[in-house]
Amino acid sequence: MIAETTEKLRKRHTGRNVQRVRTYFGVKQEALAADLGITQQEVSKIEQQEEIEEEVLLRIAGVLGVSPEVIRDFDVERAIYNINNIRDNTFEQGATSIAQQFNPLEKVIELYERLLQSEKEKVDLLKNR
């Protein structure tokens, strides 16, 4: 019983990790669905699956701009630890750490460019039919 529980804790829920990474990047299910050429409901179903087919994971990772390993191995505790570590080091008196600044406008531009590229690819596909 204990070994079974430990194994479940070690095993990652890939669908939930997709949701967490997608949310981190500020990508809505609808936008991810559009980039993947599927419906929002299908994205929702994928995010509920414990295991995701490798081909689907590769496509999602490509759209989100990360490697499949980042999604597969995502660990909330490690992410929180890293965030707290950066925060603690940044705000300590005399700390020499440099916190990376996040510019929301640059992120919006980057996401818009990715969406625009996706739409161009869709148009090209439709023209070639």
Buried (B, 14 or more C-beta within 10 A) or exposed (E): EEEEEEEEEEEBBBBBBBBBBBEEBEBEBEBBBBBBEBEBEBBEEBBEBEEBEEEBBBBBBEBBEBEBEEBBEBEEEEEEEEEEEBEEEEEEEEEEEEEEEEEEEEEEEEBEEBBEEBEEEEEEEEEEE
